[in-house]
């Protein structure tokens, strides 16, 4: 009986063409945070005057930029899963989707570990940024386990709808 009313608070706009609840904005925000190095890289490529200024502004030391790319790699895999999340997809995508929360948590943890390494061993980060990143990581981790929409997103997978 409860499953029948799980979707009651959502409108038709909240569903995609496969009658699945659209992904939570929290997932996209988490991916933007984890893949920030790649986002800055794309922005810097689109800057026609000087392609390295944007990277240098956000990442004063090139090592920070490379560490950010390294820590965002698992986030790219989750983006791949999201892009392949369609009814007639590979079986491995369906299997992997059931573990997307774990992938997101591991990517957050890996990103935090890379920042710890950057702080302790290379002295590349400030303590303030590290504290901010720990706070963001904790907030995203709590969101992944408490947000009802994310739970529904993970549980359901698009299926082909019957033609009318």
PyMOL commands that set and color helices and strands:
alter all, ss='L'
color gray80, all
select helices_A, chain A and resi 2-5+12-14+25-34+36-46+53-58+62-71+73-83+91-97+100-120+127-146+148-155
alter helices_A, ss='H'
color red, helices_A
deselect
rebuild
show_as cartoon
